[in-house]
Amino acid sequence: MQTLLAASREWLKLTPQIEKQAALFQEHGLKPFDSLHLALAESYGLDVFLTTDDRLMRSAKKLDIKTIVSNPVSWLMEVKKDER
């Protein structure tokens, strides 16, 4: 765990606004930790949130968010296609 923490370059601050957004995401069917991760990603302006959780991807598509939620393989294939 220490090695993983040492590799972290930035710590994201959890604010009351992010907690509220995570609670809203839970109301739309996301699990608590998924909703928190996605709320952090959205609040910090991440372009893409990669996951292999199909349920999370389906639930996220119903949300009005700017962050793209995608499977890593699908996302990489799309990026490579766009490079051509």
Secondary structure by P-SEA (a helix, b strand, c coil): caaaaaaccbbbbbcaaaaaaaaaaaaacccaaaaaaaaaaaaacccccccccaaaaaaaaaccccbbbbcaaaaaaaaaaaac
